[in-house]
């Protein structure tokens, strides 16, 4: 009986300590962590409080000059006889740091400390006063790596959430811009924010995002996929259902169109929802050039999408099943180039597509200087040697090269990767059934896209909408004065 009572008492003590802020428990908890600083501070020779912070996340100079110096030297603190008096002085601006708050929740205090705040522990009051003194090392705002433009801003998002929200606020100086914060990850407690313009966005989108974020139950958000797969509806679809951008100006433009942005601490880009097909084909340069030039380049982009998706399968189908669909001279030229090649057209194309993907992956994994040299070596020397050894026909090399280069024209890399997978699938279908199989694959793609939605908005919007005003910024970009309809909402700009 005594043993049972002892176990119950220990359990109650652990639960008590885990819920109530106490310096002794914190010292024991972090006794093996040398980067966690827990220092006692004696005020008026009778009040003992404790400072806890993480070395490397707190600006020690500001902490000493603006917080500790007033606490130790100011008369108002030295005259205090109760912890509550010191707490009131700290909260009422008696120090030189305005970013101060108070909590009596142990978990909130730990999370704030691990984020870079300094906490003053008051054992008798069982409370902690928090000062925001974060000053950890971070990458400076630099030029975008994947979304560079000739005419436009040269800044990009970085891995710090608060810097990213400031970049958005700098461009949208309206009181209607709302930025809601969440904690995601049982262990990482990663900061995640939703940004939207209150009087423009469809609140159903925001509510769905809130619900999906609150439902995330994982230990850590270490990669983008950990978050993406919890936020998208159709997890089996390879089409991107969230668009990412590393450009603050592009993010701000989409917010004014009724989109919502998901900002994650630790990721140098933001997600935009809902995502439609037309967004994936738009480039920031489209709005920096004359509308005729922008429309021409965008039309070339759509043609490149068709080429990268269907050119290899079209070649396989025509050379294997329907030779009569080619002009006579072209058909004879292709047949002459394949005379000494021992492989079928399907095997050639699929094999070269695999080699192309291997080359891309290898160049990404190697250092930049070595990767560039290897891509030149693989693309020119090895390809030429394969042709001379009669392992490949020159026509196949041209077809796959055009298809690969056309795929690189896609502004969104997630969409480009999706097209590469579909290119493989259509090539395999063409090897089996020719144009009949390609037709089945095409119907499946269109059917899938027609049924795909992103947060209540059709993926093919505005092509599936009867309002013709919504097509003014799709395949062609109309002059700016005609762009008066928001694609996601159909509301008029004011």
Secondary structure, DSSP 4 states (H G I P E B T S, - for coil): -HHHHHHHHHHHHHHHHHHS--HHHHHHHTTT-TTEEEEEEEETTTEEEEEEEETTTB-HHHIIIIIIHHHHH-HHHHT--SHHHHHHHHHTT-SS---EEEE--HHHHHHHHHTT-EEEEETTTTEEEEE--B----PPP---SSS--SSS------S-HHHHHHHHHHH---TTEEEEEEEE-TTT-EEEEEEEETTTS-HHHHHHHHHHHHT---S---SHHHHHHHH-S-TT--S-SSEEES-HHHHHHHHHTT-EEEEETT-SSEEEES--HHHHT--GGGGTS-HHHHHHHHHHHHHHHHHHHHHHHHHHHHHHT-GGGS-HHHHHHHHHHTTT--S-HHHHHHHHHHHHHHHHHHHHHS-HHHHHHHHHIIIIIIHHHHHHTTSS-HHHHHHHHHHHHHHTT-S-HHHHHHHHHHHHHHHHHHHHHHHHHHHHHHHHHHHHHHH-EETTEETTTTTT-S-GGGGTBSSSB--GGG--B-TTT-PBP-
